[in-house]
Amino acid sequence: MNRAGCMAVAAGLIALAGVASAESGETARELSGHSGAVCALAWGPDGRVLVTGGADGTVRAWRPEDETPPIVCKGHKGRVMAVAVSPDGGLMVSGGEDRSVRVWSVADGSMAMILPGQVGAVNAVAFSPDGVTIAAAGAESVRFWATRNFMFLRVLKGQKDAVTALAFASEGRQLFTGGRDAAVRLVETADGALVRVFQLDEPVTAMALSPDGATLAAGGAGNTIRVWRVKDGAVVWSKKKFTAMDAEDEAVRSLAISPDGRILATEWVGSVIRLRSLTDASVVRDLKGVKGRASSLAFSPDGRALAAGTEDGTVRLWPMGDLVRPAMSAATTKEWEASRLTIAVASLTPQNLPGGDAAVVADMLRAELVKSHAFTVLERAQIEKVMAEQALQQTGCTESDCAVRLGKLLNVKRIIVGSFGKLMGSYVLTIQAVNVETGEVVFGDTVKGATVEEVQAGVRVLVVRMAKALR
């Protein structure tokens, strides 16, 4: 046991047999270990870690793909109401009924800090998109701390009642806050200046923001779900979650929007999770077989799984690849395919390493881009064929003008160029995404690692960031 009372335990293994959905036939894997309801869920940026917070006062970090016991972090006295994972995947933050905000290491569960200055129970926590700031919401305010040294920064007031939900806008300069005063407010993060109010007409109990920041969904204590267009506050649709005759508990407990921004998931009556179209509220699919009501929902970053935390202390992992897309109409599927950016990865320039090593990392990057479902990725053979026909060499094409010429030959919207090398004992991957039409560098990032495995994990995080930046 470490100094925070965290340890890996034998309990809480993944039940591989899972539970079959009566409607779809798909199997949901099960994570068990919490002794009370699973109140909160958050995925790490590469989708390999799932963090849960429970009514038993524990925070757990699962690695579903590895089928290993979770790290169990103890320290909260009472329900853990909210969890979040930092954009680099290194830290997790939790908040609970005990009025504490705690920061933990994802790697080993050690507690880094109990953040100072929190007042009242914590209903929501979040990291800013750049990972520089931690935010926590509670009694009529939002408080901010610096991630680097955990120093208290400021308090943001303005809500007329307790703040129940938080979400940073895509660039972090603005913040959405949902409250018991029946509204979601969009405010400036720096000074709290009000930008827009989204009225729900009942206390906000759940909120979700689409990855591109264009669409907001909120659910209330009176079982209303409402979706707005962020840019002008227009209501896209609004409907009751279920009828009063069906309602066991009217409040909307959780909402989640898929990474492609097309599906809204919510818990439903009769131990059902309902997937709706975010654009028109049509029912895409009902997922059945949940034990008790789902109290928390979260899509994995690549959209391939939906995690549902339930009242009985288990988490179901539903595979989404075969559940969501087949239920879409042919026109919707065609539109979804057309919306993806066409992208190419040029050969990486090797630095202090053999060219073959750089080629392997470039293939690794292509594979992760494909898995993200955010891009249409040109195969390496297609690139090499065009280059051979043009008698050109792509290696060493690291400048934007060269990238633009290559991208136009390949007929892609974006092209990735960069280098892979070794510096002072560490592998270093540096990439830039170039807009082929304008020549502008629209995204850049660096991955460092002592091993190839660390580089691969870093590439996964890089692709998640790239998908968000290039939407």
N, C-alpha and C positions, 0 to 999 in steps of 0.2 A: 504493500500500500504506500502511495506517495504522500507528500505532506498535505495534500488537499483531501485525502480520504478517497482517492480514485484508484481503481484497480480493474484489471481484466478478469472477468469471472466466467465460470463454466456455464452459468445460467444465461439465457438470452441467445441461444444458438438459432440459426435460420432453419425453419421447418421447410425442407426442400420439397416435400410432397405437396404442400400448398393447399389451397382451396379452389375448386373449380367454379367458375361462374356459370350459373344455370343457363344464362342467355347466350354467352359467347363461346363457352367451352375453354376459354383461356384460363391458365392457372396462375393464381396470385401466390407468390411466396410469402412466408410469414416470419416476422421477427417477434420473438416473445421474450419477456424479461421484466418489464415494468409491472409493479404490483398494483398499479392504479391506472386511470385513464391517461392516454398519451395526449398531452395538451398542446404540444408544439412540435413542428418538423422543420428542418432546413437541410438542404443538400450542400455539399462542398462544391466548388466551382467546376471540378472535373467529373463530378457525378460518382466518384468512388467512395465518398464518405457521406453517410446520412446521420444527422444529429437529431436526437429526440429529447424532449423534456416532458416529465411526467408528474402526475399527482402524488407520486411517491417521493418527490423531492430530489430525484436524480436526473442527471444529464447523461446521455449515452451516445457514444460515437461508434456507429456500425460501419463495417466494410462489407456490404452484401456480396460483392463479387468474390471475396476471399473466403467467405463462409467461416470466419473466425469469430470468437466471442467479442462482444463490444467492450470498449473501455467505459467503465461506469464511474461517474464523478459525483461525489457526495459532498454536501455542504449547505445546500438550501434547506431551510426549515419551512416546509409547506410546499404547495404546488409550484412547479416550474411552468410559468405561463407563456414564455417566449424564448426562442433560440435563434441564432444567426451565425453564419460562418463567414469569415473574412474573404475578400476577393482573391487573396493569394492562397487560401486554403490552410493557413497556418494556425489560426485562432478561431475559437468559438466563444460566443457571448450568450449568457443566459440571464433571465430576469424572472422574479417570482413574487409570490404573496408575502414573502418575508422582507420585502422592501430592499432587496439587495440585487445589484447587477454584478455578475461574476464573469471573469475572462479566464478561459482555459486553453491549454495547448491541445491541438487536435492530435498531435503525434503520440503523446503519452498520457493525456488527461490531467497533467499537473495544473494547478490553479495559478495563473499569473497575477491576478489582482482582484480584490473586491473594490469596485469603483466608488470613490467618495462622492458624497453630496446628493445621493438619491433620497427622495422623500415620497413615501407612499408605495403601495404595491405596484409592481411593474407589469404592464399589460402587453408591451411590444418592445422589441429591440431591433436594431439594424446597423449594418456597416454602410458607410458612404461608398459609392461605386469605386472610388480610388483607394479605399481601405484606410484613409487617413483619420476618419472620425467614427466614433461609436455613438449611437443615439439610443435613448431609452424613453419610453412614454409611460406616464402614470397619471397622477392627480392633476388635471388641468394644465399640464406642462410637458415639454420635451427637454431632456437634458443631454448635453454633448460632452464627450471626452476625447482627448487625443489618443489615438491608438499607439503611437510611438512610446509615450511615457505614462499613459493613463491619467494625465492631468485633467482635472475638471475645467471645461472651457466656458460654458454659459448655459443659461436656461432660457427656453423659448416659451412664452405664455401667449394666451389669446383664446384658447378653447374655453367654453363656458362650463364645461364639466370634464370628467375624466377622459383622457385620451386613450383609446382602445386599440388603435391600429396605426402603423407607420409604413411609409414607403418613400425612398428617395427617388426623385426623377432621374432619368438615365445619366445625366452629367453631374448630379449631386448638388447643383446650385439651388434646386427647389425641393420641397418636401411635402408629401401628402400626409395629413393627419386626420384620422377618423375618430369621432368622439360620441359620448353618450348624449351630447346635445343635438343629435340627429343630423349631423352634417359632416362632410369631408371637406377639409380646407387645403388648398394649395398655397403654400407660403414660401417666401424667400428664406433659404436656410440661414443666411448670414444674420438677418435682423428680424425675421418673422413677418415682414411686410406681406399683407394679404394679396394674393393674385386672383383667386377665384374660389367660390363656394359651390359645392355640389350637395344639394339638399336631398336627404333621404326620407325625412318626415318620421323617422323612428330612430332610437339609439343605434349607432353603428356597432355591430358585433364582429364583422369580418370585412376584409378589404383585399383587393388584388389589383396590381398594375401590370399591364401588358409589357413585355420586354422592351418594346420600342417606345414606351411611354405615351402612346397615342390613345389608349383606352383604359378606363378605370371602371372597376366593378366593386360594389359594396353590398353587404347584406345587413339586415337589421334585426332587432329584437322582436319585431312583429311579423317576421318571416318574409319580408320583401327583399328581392334581389333587383338591383338597378345598375344599368351600364351606361356610362357617359363617354362622349368624345371629349378628350381633354382640351383640345385647342380652343373650343368655344363653349364647352359646358353643356352641349346639346345631349339630351337623353336618347340613347340608341334603343333601349328597350327596358321595360320594368314589369316585373311580374311577381306574384306570390309564389314562394317556394312550394307550398302545397296548401290544400284547402284546410279549413279549420277542423273539418271532420276527421282528417288524417293526422292532424298535428298532435304529437306527443310532447314536443318541446318546440315552441314556435320560433325561437331564435335561430338565425343562420349562424352556424358555428364556424364554418371555414369555407373559403373560396380559393381556387387556384387557377391560373391561366397558363395554358401550354406555351412552351418556348416559341412556337410559330405564331402565337397570338390568335389562334383560331378557335380554341376550345376552352370553355369555362367549366370547371369541375366544382360540384358542391355535394354535401351530404344530403340524403333524401330520407323520406319516411320508410320504415320497414327495413332498415339495415341495407339501404341501397345508396350507391354513389351515382349521381347523374351527371353525364357529360352533355353540355349544350353548346351549340354554335354561339360564339361570342358576338357575331354580327346580327343574328335574327332570333336567337333563343330556341331554335328548333332542337329537339332532342337527338343527339348523335348516338348515344348508347347508355344503357343502365348497367352498372356493374353490381352483381349480387354476390352474396356469400360472406358479407362482412358480419363479424360478431358484434352485435350492438351497434350504436350510432357512431359514425365517424366524427371525431372531435377535431381533427387537423388533417390538412391535405397539402401535398407539394409535388409538383412535377420535377423530374430530374432535369438537369440543364440541357441534355440532348433530346429530351422529350420521349425517351424510350420507356419510361416507367412513371407511374403515379403512385406515390406513397400515401397511405391513409392510416392515420393513427386512430385507434378506437377506444371506447370506454372500458373494454376489458383488458387493456394494457398491451395489446398486440399492435403490430404494424403490418399492413398488407402492401405488397409491392406488385402492382398490376402492370403487365407488359402493354405498352401503348401502341407499338408499331402495327399490330394486327387488329387492335380494337378501334382506334380512332379513324385512320385513313380509309379502311374499307367501307366505313359507314358514311363517308362523304359521298356526295354525288359526283358523277364523272366530271361535271363542269367545275365543281369546287376543287377536286383533285388537280385538274388541269391548271386552274388558276394558281393553286399552291405551288405547283411545279414551276410555272412561269415566273412566279415572284422571286425565286431564288437567284442570287447572283451567280453568273458564270465566272469561274476563277481558275487561274493556272498558277502552279508553283514552278518557277524556273529553277534550274540547278543551282544549288548553294555553292558559293565560293569557299573552298577549303582553306583554313588558316592553321598552319602547323600540324596538319593532319592529312592522311591520304584522301584522295578524292572520293574513294569508295565509301568512306565514313560519312562524308557530306551527302552522298547520294542516298544512303540508308536513312539519314535524318530527314531528307526531303520527302522520301516515301512515307516516313512516319507521319510527317505533317499532312501529306495528302490523305492518308488513311483517317486521321482524326477530323479533317475537314469534311470528309464524306460522312463520318459517323454523326457529325453535328446536325445533319439534315438542313443546314442553313444555306448551303452552296451547291451548285452543280460544278463538279471538279473535273477538269480535263485529265485524262490518264497520261502518264509519262510517255507511253508509246505514241500518243497523238502529238505531243509536243516534239518528240524526237523526229517524227516523220516530217512535220512542217519545217523543222530546222534543217533537216537533210535536203529537202526539196529546195530550200532557199540558200543552201550552202553557207549557213550561219552557225556560229557557235554561241550557245547561251551561257556557258560558264564564264563568270567574270562580269555578267550583266547586273551590276549592283546600282547603277545610276538610274535616275528616273527617266531620262531621255531614251536610254537603251531599253528600259522596261516597257516604255510606251510603244516603241517600234516592235518589240517582240509581242506585246499584247495585241496589237492591231493585226499582226500576222496570224495570231491564234484566234482572233475574233472573240475575245473575252472582255468582260467589264472591268475586272480587277486582275492584277498579276502580282504575285509575291516574289520578291527577290531578297537576297541576303547572304549570310555567310555562316559557316559552322567551323569552330576551331577550338583550340585549347590554349588557356592562358593561366599561368601560375597554378597548374594542377587541376584546373576546373574546365569542364566543357562549356562552351559559350555559343549559343545560337542567337543570332540577330536577324530579324526580318523586317521588311517594310512592305505594306500593301499599297500599290499605286493605282490610281484611277486612270485607266487607259485613255479615256476621252480627254481629260484635262491635264494629265501629267502630275497631278497633285498626290503627295504622299498622304493617304487618308488614315493610316494606322501603322504604328511601329511598336515593337516590343523586343525584349531580350529575355532569354531563358538561360539560367546557369545551373550546373549540377556537377557533383563529384563523380557520379556514375551515369551510365546510359539510362538506367531505370529512373533516376531523378530527372534527367532530361525529358524522358517520355512523359512523366507526370507533369512536368512544366509545360510541355507542348499541349497537353489536354487543357490546362488552365488558359494558355495563350489563345487557343481556338475559341473557347467560351467568350473571352474578352473581345476577340476579333468579330465574332458573330454579332455581339451586341453593338460594337462600334460601327459595323458596316451595314446594319439593317436600314 
